[in-house]
Amino acid sequence: MVFNVRDSEYRRIKQEFPREIKKVEHIRIPMSDGAALAADIWLPVDAKENPVPAILEYLPYRKNDFTAIRDSIRHPYFAGHGYASIRVDIRGAGDSDGVMIDEYSKQELDDALEVLDWIAEQSWSTGSVGMIGKSWGGFNGLQVAARQHPSLKTIITLCSSDDRYADDVHYRGGNLLASDMLWWASTMFVYNARPQDPAVVGESWRKNWFDRLENTPPFVEEWTRHQRRDDYWKHGSISENYSDIQIPVFTVSGWQDGYTNAVFRLLENLPKESKGLIGPWMHEYPEVATPEPNIGFLQECLRWWDQWLKGKDTGIMDEPKLITWIQDSELPQVNYEKRPGKWVGDEAWPSKNVNGKKLWLEHQQLTDKAPVQESAVCVPSIQEHGFYSGVFCPFGETGDLPADQRLENAKSVVFTSAPLDETIELLGFPVFHAEISSDQENTLIAVRLSDKAPTGESTLISWGMLNLNHLESDEVPTKLEKRKKYKIKVQLDALGQQIPRGHQLEVAVSPTYWPQAWPSPKPVTLTVYPGEDTYMELPVREAQPEDGTAGDHFQIPEIAQVIDKEIMRQEKRTREVRHDLVHGVWKLEDYSDEGERKLQTNGVEHGSKNKNTFLVKENDPLSARVTCEWELKVGREEWQTRLESFSEMTSDETTFYLTNTLVAFESDKEVFRKTWKTDVLRDFN
């Protein structure tokens, strides 16, 4: 994960703005307990004479180095159009005081309220504030909005979720998300260990650094202790009480992002003034994201800010509540530069334009009529099923996306429709309904939906999974009765997709999906019973006369001037599946050298390397193993620091085993080493 700005001939760099701006660096915002948070502010030079509304971005990703490039293209842009744009490092991150104990902690949210108090008291502030953020900043924007601070008038949340348990990097469908749980925890493990900048905070940096090294916990330990939807996950999940948010929300994502589903839930449940936007993009801001088309997203932000922070009628409320990019069918690629399609608008969600279409499972086919009587279908465990599924949350790196699903289909049971008589468009959530049984007490089911071209290529368009022990409840899971029939429902990820005439749909079913789902303790055979209760329900959108025009108001992307940097090491990505035929071992090695760069504004050098390995042996679910390795550097001239980490997760039938090692170097001399080892009992996972 690296924050860069992708070059494009379709983007304008703005160097002149309606308001002359200045940047105020290294502000210390005092907290009531004596700590201080580090902030930078971009604002009009005459803001004291002519106060302006404020925009807050509140992140743990270090404003002085790691996000400095991306900050430089957005915050000055907002400031130049009459806002104070404020970038604050969360407690325990960057040059802020303290240690970060977890993501979205009560302390983090309490601090945010004090930051809002501070902003409202400044002489350059009108007292009206908006929050913006992608991913972490999108999550905490929703969470802070739920606290109802009087100065917070609206938020823009990108690539985020309303539900920390069901729709984040930890658990999906009640299953431990093996692809991301340890990886993201290992990422924050090493990120949190980075030191403050001595040029900013002085000699106290070293004391704070060792405090962080010693006392910042590996987040994966706590996440694994909470395998059910309990109070730990309910904290920060605004889905627990949507009515806590009483301000307008602009929610944004992309079809390649891992957090698209939340847009639909938020629009269904938040104040009526809220709006949604979904493009073809991955986990990134729409003005710089891949695949194209990009849009002038900063201009859209300004329209939103002007509407709710300045009281101007920008016309944004006259536009559809939800605008989405319906993607044309494409053959499978592990990355796309462009996705052809069209912008469509829906006045509400759920939309009257979308209706369910059922396709029943029969003879390993999909039909539009329920079978009268059909033989049961056995679905065995193939532990290596899922290696070609792509990453859960693509950041736009080469190799992120699913490969041709023909590589997966032989490892699952596939039901295929007849060629379509006419082109259809899908928008929303496919839902798999089935009557099933299991030969084991603990199991899961994974379902893939693919678009099969007439030439045979199979493109994954949606997937979902369900821990069948969570069939009745995520809070109180229960054992299955062996061979008892259960009626289940698996919601797949939302999609906006055209399926052309002559193409076929494939529904693939399996009790394994490595490395997305941690394997069940024992090999499982599911039995699927075709009949009236076993079908795929598709969200078919009826074409509207105005389709293709919903994005006509989008402008060419604009950004402020990117700060200068020197590239010291180029980025590199490899993602390889290896199969040891002799020992029956399958391994996915995902390596990302995120490069090294020197910022010309402050001389800071920073870079990182990350290798993640996912291993499983044929017919042996207890062989599953994930390792994550990091090397991370931050320095300037004679001051140089380096961090190395190693994280591992394995299991047996009853227990997860976690190991996390952190090593710190100052000028190539090892100054710290510590290993955390934790065992956590498996709880229906």
C-alpha positions in Angstrom: 0.0 0.0 0.0 1.7 3.2 -1.2 0.2 6.6 -1.6 1.2 7.9 -5.0 -0.4 10.0 -7.7 -0.8 8.2 -11.0 0.1 10.1 -14.1 -2.7 10.8 -16.6 -3.2 13.0 -19.7 -6.8 13.4 -18.6 -6.0 15.4 -15.4 -5.5 19.1 -14.9 -3.1 20.5 -12.3 -4.4 23.6 -10.7 -1.8 26.2 -9.7 -4.1 29.2 -9.4 -7.1 29.3 -7.1 -9.9 31.9 -6.2 -8.3 32.3 -2.8 -4.5 32.7 -2.1 -3.5 30.1 0.3 -0.8 29.3 2.9 0.2 26.2 4.8 0.8 26.2 8.5 2.8 23.2 9.6 3.4 21.2 12.8 0.5 22.6 14.8 0.0 21.0 18.2 -3.7 20.5 19.1 -4.0 20.1 22.8 -6.1 17.3 24.3 -7.7 17.5 27.7 -5.4 14.8 29.2 -2.3 16.8 28.3 -1.4 15.0 25.1 -1.2 16.8 21.8 -2.0 15.8 18.2 0.1 16.9 15.2 -1.7 18.8 12.4 -1.0 20.7 9.2 -3.5 23.3 7.9 -3.9 24.8 4.5 -6.1 27.9 4.5 -6.7 31.2 2.7 -4.3 33.8 3.7 -7.1 36.2 4.6 -9.1 33.6 6.6 -8.8 35.6 9.9 -10.4 38.6 8.2 -12.8 36.4 6.3 -13.4 33.1 8.2 -14.0 29.9 6.4 -15.5 26.5 7.0 -13.1 23.7 7.8 -12.5 20.2 6.3 -10.9 17.6 8.6 -9.0 14.5 7.5 -8.0 12.4 10.6 -5.6 9.5 9.9 -2.9 7.3 11.4 -0.7 7.4 8.3 1.8 10.2 9.0 1.2 13.5 7.4 5.0 14.4 7.2 6.0 11.5 5.0 3.6 8.6 4.2 0.6 10.7 3.0 2.5 13.9 2.2 2.2 13.3 -1.6 -1.5 12.6 -1.6 -2.2 15.4 0.9 -0.5 17.9 -1.4 -3.1 17.4 -4.2 -6.3 17.7 -2.2 -5.9 19.9 0.9 -4.4 22.9 -1.0 -7.2 22.5 -3.6 -9.9 22.8 -0.9 -8.1 25.7 0.7 -7.9 27.6 -2.6 -11.6 27.4 -2.9 -12.3 28.9 0.5 -11.8 26.3 3.2 -9.4 25.5 6.0 -8.3 22.0 5.2 -6.8 20.2 8.2 -4.8 17.0 8.2 -4.4 15.5 11.8 -2.4 12.5 12.8 -4.3 10.2 15.2 -2.8 9.7 18.7 0.1 7.3 18.5 0.8 8.1 14.8 3.3 10.4 13.2 4.3 13.4 15.4 1.3 13.1 17.6 1.9 12.0 21.2 1.1 8.6 22.6 0.7 5.0 21.5 -2.1 3.5 19.3 -3.7 0.6 21.0 -6.2 -0.4 18.3 -8.2 0.9 15.4 -11.2 3.1 16.0 -10.7 3.1 19.7 -12.9 5.2 22.0 -9.8 7.4 22.6 -9.5 8.0 18.9 -13.1 9.1 18.6 -13.0 11.2 21.8 -9.9 12.9 20.5 -11.7 13.7 17.3 -14.4 15.5 19.2 -11.8 17.7 20.9 -10.2 18.4 17.5 -13.6 19.6 16.4 -13.9 21.8 19.5 -10.5 23.3 18.7 -11.4 24.0 15.1 -14.6 25.8 16.1 -12.7 28.1 18.4 -10.2 29.3 15.9 -10.4 32.8 14.6 -10.3 31.7 11.0 -13.2 29.3 11.4 -16.9 29.8 10.8 -17.6 26.9 13.2 -18.9 24.7 10.4 -16.8 21.5 9.7 -16.9 18.6 7.3 -14.9 15.4 7.5 -13.4 13.5 4.5 -11.5 10.3 4.5 -10.8 7.1 2.5 -10.6 3.7 4.3 -9.6 4.4 7.9 -10.6 8.1 7.5 -13.9 7.0 6.0 -14.6 4.7 8.9 -13.9 7.2 11.6 -15.8 9.9 9.7 -18.9 7.8 10.0 -18.1 7.0 13.7 -17.5 10.6 14.6 -20.7 11.7 12.8 -22.6 9.3 15.0 -21.3 11.2 18.1 -23.3 14.3 16.8 -20.8 17.1 17.4 -22.7 20.4 16.7 -19.9 21.7 14.5 -19.8 18.7 12.2 -22.3 19.4 9.4 -21.5 16.7 6.8 -19.0 14.1 5.9 -17.6 12.5 2.7 -16.7 8.8 3.3 -14.9 6.8 0.7 -14.1 3.0 0.7 -15.4 2.5 4.2 -17.9 0.4 6.1 -20.8 0.7 8.5 -20.2 -2.8 10.0 -16.8 -3.6 11.5 -17.6 -7.3 11.9 -19.5 -8.3 8.8 -17.8 -6.0 6.2 -14.1 -5.3 7.0 -10.7 -7.0 6.8 -11.3 -9.3 9.9 -14.4 -11.5 9.2 -16.7 -12.0 6.2 -19.8 -14.0 6.6 -18.6 -15.0 10.0 -15.4 -16.5 8.5 -12.0 -15.4 9.6 -10.7 -13.5 6.5 -7.3 -15.2 6.2 -6.2 -13.1 3.2 -6.4 -9.9 5.2 -6.7 -10.4 9.0 -3.0 -11.0 9.6 -1.8 -8.9 6.7 -3.6 -5.8 7.9 -2.6 -6.4 11.5 1.0 -6.9 10.4 0.8 -3.7 8.4 -0.3 -1.6 11.4 2.1 -3.5 13.6 5.0 -2.0 11.7 3.4 1.3 10.8 2.7 2.0 14.5 6.3 1.4 15.4 7.6 4.3 13.3 9.1 7.2 15.3 8.3 10.8 15.5 10.5 13.2 13.6 13.3 14.7 15.7 13.4 17.8 13.5 9.8 18.4 14.6 9.5 17.2 18.2 13.1 17.4 19.3 15.0 14.9 21.5 11.9 13.4 23.0 11.4 11.4 19.8 13.6 8.5 21.0 11.7 8.1 24.3 8.4 8.1 22.4 9.8 5.7 19.8 10.7 3.0 22.4 7.3 3.5 24.1 5.7 2.7 20.8 7.9 -0.2 20.1 7.3 -1.8 23.5 3.7 -1.0 24.1 1.9 -1.0 20.7 0.1 -4.4 20.6 -0.2 -6.6 17.6 -3.8 -5.9 16.7 -4.4 -9.4 15.4 -4.4 -10.8 18.9 -7.5 -8.9 20.0 -9.2 -9.4 16.6 -8.8 -13.1 16.9 -10.1 -13.2 20.4 -13.4 -11.8 19.1 -14.6 -14.4 16.5 -18.3 -13.5 17.1 -20.2 -10.3 16.6 -19.8 -9.0 20.2 -19.5 -5.6 21.8 -16.0 -5.2 20.6 -17.2 -5.1 17.0 -20.4 -3.3 17.7 -18.3 -0.3 18.9 -17.6 1.8 15.8 -20.2 -0.1 13.7 -22.8 2.6 12.9 -25.1 -0.1 11.5 -26.0 -0.8 15.2 -28.0 2.5 15.1 -28.1 4.3 11.9 -30.2 7.0 13.4 -27.2 8.3 15.4 -26.1 9.9 12.1 -28.3 13.0 11.5 -26.2 14.8 8.9 -25.9 14.3 5.2 -23.3 11.8 4.0 -21.7 11.4 0.6 -20.6 7.8 0.4 -18.2 6.7 -2.4 -16.6 3.5 -3.6 -15.7 1.5 -6.7 -16.5 -2.0 -8.0 -12.9 -3.1 -7.4 -12.9 -1.8 -3.9 -13.4 -4.2 -0.9 -16.0 -1.9 0.7 -18.6 -1.3 -2.1 -21.5 -3.0 -0.2 -21.7 -0.3 2.5 -22.8 2.3 0.0 -26.1 0.6 -0.5 -26.8 0.0 3.2 -25.9 3.6 4.0 -28.2 5.0 1.4 -31.0 2.8 2.6 -30.6 3.9 6.2 -29.0 7.4 6.5 -30.7 10.8 6.2 -32.5 11.4 2.9 -30.1 14.1 1.8 -27.3 11.5 1.6 -25.9 10.5 -1.8 -23.9 7.6 -3.2 -21.4 7.2 -6.0 -19.8 4.0 -7.3 -17.4 4.0 -10.2 -15.2 1.2 -11.7 -12.4 2.1 -9.2 -10.3 0.2 -6.7 -9.5 1.4 -3.2 -8.6 5.0 -4.1 -9.9 8.5 -4.6 -11.8 8.7 -8.0 -9.7 11.5 -9.4 -6.6 9.3 -9.5 -7.9 5.7 -9.2 -7.7 2.9 -11.7 -9.4 1.7 -13.8 -10.6 4.7 -15.8 -12.8 6.6 -16.3 -11.7 9.0 -13.6 -13.9 12.0 -12.7 -13.3 15.4 -11.3 -14.0 14.2 -7.8 -12.5 17.2 -6.0 -15.0 19.4 -7.9 -17.7 17.1 -6.7 -16.4 17.5 -3.2 -16.5 21.2 -3.5 -20.1 21.1 -4.7 -20.9 19.0 -1.6 -19.0 21.2 0.8 -20.5 24.4 -0.7 -24.0 22.9 -0.3 -23.7 21.9 3.3 -21.0 24.1 4.8 -21.7 27.4 2.9 -25.4 27.1 2.2 -25.1 27.4 -1.5 -27.5 25.7 -3.9 -25.0 23.7 -6.1 -27.6 21.6 -7.8 -26.3 18.4 -6.2 -29.6 17.7 -4.6 -31.3 17.7 -7.9 -29.2 14.7 -9.1 -30.0 11.0 -8.5 -29.5 9.6 -5.0 -27.2 6.9 -6.3 -25.0 7.2 -9.4 -23.2 4.0 -10.6 -21.0 2.9 -13.4 -22.5 -0.2 -15.1 -19.5 -2.0 -16.4 -19.5 -3.7 -19.8 -18.5 -7.3 -19.9 -14.8 -7.9 -20.2 -12.6 -10.9 -20.5 -10.7 -11.7 -17.2 -7.5 -9.7 -16.5 -5.5 -9.3 -13.3 -5.6 -5.6 -13.8 -7.5 -3.2 -16.0 -6.5 0.3 -17.1 -10.0 1.1 -18.4 -13.5 -0.4 -17.9 -16.0 0.6 -20.6 -19.5 1.2 -19.4 -22.1 3.9 -18.7 -23.2 6.1 -15.8 -26.8 5.4 -14.6 -28.8 7.1 -11.9 -31.3 5.7 -9.4 -33.6 8.0 -7.3 -33.6 5.8 -4.3 -32.1 2.6 -2.9 -33.7 0.1 -2.9 -34.5 1.2 -6.5 -37.8 0.6 -8.3 -35.6 -0.1 -11.4 -34.2 -3.3 -9.9 -36.1 -6.6 -9.6 -35.0 -10.1 -8.6 -34.6 -12.8 -11.2 -34.3 -16.4 -10.1 -32.1 -19.1 -11.7 -32.6 -22.6 -10.2 -29.8 -25.1 -9.9 -30.4 -28.3 -11.8 -28.1 -31.0 -13.4 -25.2 -28.6 -12.7 -27.1 -26.1 -14.8 -29.0 -22.8 -14.1 -32.5 -22.8 -15.3 -35.4 -20.3 -15.1 -37.8 -23.0 -13.8 -37.6 -24.9 -10.5 -36.9 -28.6 -11.0 -39.7 -31.0 -9.8 -37.3 -33.7 -8.6 -33.5 -33.7 -8.8 -30.7 -35.8 -7.4 -28.6 -34.3 -4.6 -25.2 -32.8 -5.5 -22.1 -33.6 -3.4 -19.6 -30.7 -3.0 -16.2 -31.9 -1.6 -13.4 -29.9 0.1 -10.6 -28.9 -2.3 -8.3 -27.0 0.0 -6.5 -25.2 -2.8 -9.7 -23.7 -4.2 -9.4 -19.9 -4.2 -5.8 -19.1 -5.1 -6.9 -17.3 -8.2 -9.6 -15.1 -6.5 -7.5 -11.9 -6.4 -7.0 -9.8 -3.3 -9.9 -8.9 -1.1 -9.4 -5.1 -1.4 -7.4 -4.1 -4.5 -5.2 -0.9 -4.2 -4.5 -0.9 -7.9 -1.3 -2.9 -8.0 -0.6 -5.1 -10.9 -2.0 -8.6 -10.2 -4.7 -7.6 -7.7 -7.7 -8.9 -9.6 -9.1 -12.4 -10.1 -7.6 -14.5 -12.9 -9.7 -16.6 -15.4 -12.0 -18.6 -13.2 -11.5 -21.7 -15.3 -8.5 -22.1 -13.0 -10.8 -22.5 -10.1 -13.9 -24.2 -11.5 -12.4 -27.8 -11.4 -12.0 -27.3 -7.6 -15.7 -26.6 -7.0 -19.1 -27.6 -8.3 -20.3 -25.3 -11.0 -23.8 -24.7 -12.3 -24.0 -23.0 -15.7 -26.9 -21.2 -17.4 -27.8 -21.5 -21.0 -26.5 -18.6 -23.3 -28.6 -15.5 -22.5 -31.3 -14.6 -25.1 -30.9 -10.9 -24.4 -28.4 -8.6 -22.7 -29.1 -7.9 -19.0 -27.7 -5.4 -16.5 -27.2 -6.3 -12.8 -27.1 -3.7 -10.0 -27.1 -4.6 -6.3 -26.6 -7.9 -4.4 -26.9 -11.4 -5.9 -28.2 -13.8 -3.3 -27.7 -17.5 -3.3 -30.5 -19.6 -1.7 -30.1 -23.3 -1.1 -31.1 -26.3 0.8 -27.9 -28.0 2.0 -26.5 -30.5 4.5 -22.9 -31.1 5.9 -21.1 -34.2 7.0 -19.3 -32.0 9.7 -20.4 -29.8 12.6 -18.2 -26.9 11.6 -18.2 -25.7 8.0 -18.5 -22.8 5.6 -19.8 -22.3 2.1 -18.3 -20.1 -0.6 -20.2 -19.0 -3.7 -18.8 -17.4 -6.9 -20.7 -15.8 -9.7 -18.9 -15.5 -13.0 -19.6 -14.2 -16.5 -18.7 -16.9 -19.1 -17.8 -15.6 -22.6 -18.8 -17.6 -25.7 -15.1 -18.3 -26.1 -14.9 -20.0 -22.7 -13.2 -17.4 -20.5 -14.8 -16.9 -17.1 -14.7 -13.6 -15.3 -15.5 -13.4 -11.6 -18.1 -10.7 -11.1 -19.2 -11.3 -7.5 -18.6 -13.7 -4.6 -19.7 -14.3 -1.0 -19.3 -16.8 1.8 -21.0 -17.8 5.0 -19.8 -19.6 8.1 -22.7 -22.1 8.4 -22.3 -22.1 12.2 -23.5 -18.5 12.0 -26.6 -19.4 10.0 -28.9 -18.2 12.7 -26.7 -15.6 14.5 -23.3 -14.0 14.3 -23.5 -13.4 18.0 -24.4 -17.0 19.1 -23.1 -19.5 16.6 -24.0 -23.1 17.0 -22.9 -26.5 15.7 -24.5 -28.0 12.7 -26.3 -31.4 13.0 -24.5 -33.7 10.6 -26.5 -34.5 7.5 -29.5 -32.4 8.6 -31.0 -30.3 5.8 -30.7 -26.5 6.3 -32.1 -23.7 4.2 -29.4 -21.0 3.8 -29.0 -17.6 2.2 -25.6 -16.2 1.1 -25.5 -12.6 0.0 -22.7 -12.0 -2.5 -20.9 -8.7 -3.0 -22.8 -5.9 -4.8 -22.1 -5.4 -8.5 -23.0 -3.2 -11.4 -22.5 -5.4 -14.5 -23.7 -5.9 -18.0 -24.0 -9.5 -19.1 -24.3 -9.6 -23.0 -26.5 -11.8 -25.1 -24.9 -15.1 -25.8 -22.9 -15.1 -22.5 -23.6 -17.6 -19.7 -23.6 -17.2 -15.9 -21.8 -19.6 -13.7 -22.5 -20.3 -10.0 -19.7 -22.1 -8.3 -20.1 -23.7 -4.8 -17.5 -24.9 -2.4 -16.8 -25.5 1.3 -13.3 -23.9 0.9 -12.0 -20.6 -0.4 -8.3 -20.2 0.6 -6.8 -17.8 1.3 -10.0 -15.7 1.7 -11.5 -18.0 4.3 -9.6 -19.8 7.0 -10.3 -23.6 6.4 -12.8 -25.5 8.6 -11.1 -27.8 11.2 -11.9 -30.9 9.2 -12.4 -31.7 5.5 -16.1 -31.2 4.7 -18.5 -32.6 2.1 -21.6 -30.4 1.5 -24.7 -31.8 -0.2 -26.8 -29.4 -2.2 -30.4 -30.3 -2.8 -31.8 -28.8 -6.1 -35.4 -27.9 -5.9 -37.7 -24.9 -5.3 -35.5 -23.6 -2.5 -32.1 -23.8 -4.3 -31.5 -20.9 -6.7 -29.5 -17.8 -7.4 -31.4 -14.5 -7.2 -30.0 -11.8 -9.5 -30.6 -8.1 -9.1 -31.7 -7.2 -12.7 -31.9 -3.5 -13.5 -34.4 -2.4 -16.1 -32.8 0.0 -18.6 -34.0 3.6 -18.4 -34.2 6.2 -21.2 -31.8 8.6 -19.3 -29.2 5.9 -18.8 -25.7 7.0 -19.8 -26.4 10.6 -18.8 -26.1 10.4 -15.0 -22.5 11.4 -15.1 -22.7 14.2 -17.7 -22.0 16.8 -15.0 -18.7 15.2 -14.0 -15.7 17.3 -15.0 -12.1 16.4 -16.0 -10.1 15.6 -12.9 -8.3 18.5 -11.2 -5.7 18.4 -8.5 -3.3 20.8 -6.8 0.4 20.6 -7.7 2.0 17.5 -6.4 5.0 18.1 -4.1 8.4 17.2 -5.6 10.0 13.9 -4.7 13.2 12.0 -5.7 12.7 8.3 -6.5 15.4 6.4 -4.7 14.0 2.9 -5.5 11.3 2.0 -8.0 8.2 0.0 -7.0 7.9 -3.7 -7.9 5.1 -6.2 -7.5 5.1 -10.0 -8.0 2.2 -12.4 -7.2 2.9 -16.0 -7.8 1.0 -19.3 -7.2 3.4 -22.3 -6.7 2.4 -25.9 -6.7 4.7 -28.5 -5.2 3.6 -31.7 -7.0 5.7 -34.0 -4.9 4.4 -32.9 -1.5 1.0 -31.5 -2.6 1.7 -28.1 -1.3 0.1 -24.9 -2.8 1.6 -21.5 -2.0 0.7 -18.0 -3.0 3.6 -15.5 -2.6 2.6 -11.9 -2.8 5.6 -9.5 -2.8 5.3 -5.7 -3.0 8.3 -3.4 -3.0 6.6 -0.1 -2.5 9.7 1.8 -3.5 11.7 4.5 -1.6 11.4 8.2 -2.1 12.8 11.4 -0.8 10.4 14.3 -0.2 12.0 17.6 -1.4 9.8 19.6 1.0 11.4 18.2 4.2 14.1 15.8 3.1 12.4 12.8 4.7 13.2 9.5 3.0 10.7 6.6 3.4 10.0 3.3 1.8 8.8 -0.2 2.5 8.8 -3.9 1.3 6.1 -6.4 2.1 5.9 -10.2 1.4 2.8 -12.2 2.3 2.8 -16.0 1.9 -0.4 -18.2 2.0 0.2 -21.9 2.2 -2.0 -25.0 2.3 -1.5 -28.7 1.6 -3.9 -30.8 -0.4 -6.5 -32.6 1.8 -5.1 -31.0 5.0 -7.0 -28.0 6.3 -4.8 -27.8 9.4 -1.8 -27.1 7.2 -3.0 -23.6 6.5 -0.4 -21.0 7.3 -0.1 -17.3 6.7 3.1 -15.3 7.1 3.6 -11.5 6.6 7.0 -9.9 6.5 7.8 -6.1 6.4 10.8 -3.9 6.1 10.1 -0.2 6.5 12.4 2.8 6.5 12.1 6.4 7.7 14.9 8.8 7.9 16.7 12.0 6.9 20.4 12.5 6.4 22.3 11.2 9.5 19.0 10.2 11.2 18.0 6.8 9.8 15.6 4.2 11.2 14.5 0.9 9.9 11.9 -1.6 11.1 11.5 -5.3 10.3 8.6 -7.5 11.3 7.5 -11.1 11.0 4.0 -12.3 11.6 2.6 -15.8 11.4 -0.8 -17.5 11.9 -1.4 -21.2 12.0 -4.0 -23.5 13.7 -4.9 -27.0 14.8 -8.4 -28.3 15.3 -8.9 -26.2 18.5 -6.5 -23.3 18.5 -5.1 -20.4 16.5 -1.4 -19.8 17.0 -0.1 -16.2 16.5 3.5 -15.0 16.4 4.6 -11.4 15.9 8.3 -10.3 16.0 9.4 -6.6 15.7 13.0 -5.5 15.3 14.1 -1.8 15.2 17.4 -0.4 13.9 18.9 3.1 14.3 21.6 3.8 11.7 21.8 0.0 10.9 22.4 -0.8 14.6 19.7 -3.1 16.2 18.2 -1.3 19.2 15.1 -3.3 19.9 13.7 -6.8 19.4 10.6 -8.4 20.8 8.4 -11.4 20.1 4.7 -11.7 21.0 3.3 -15.2 21.1 -0.4 -15.8 21.7 -2.8 -18.8 21.5 -6.5 -18.3 20.9 -9.1 -21.0 21.0 -11.1 -21.4 17.8 -14.7 -20.4 18.2 -16.6 -21.9 15.3 -13.9 -20.7 12.9 
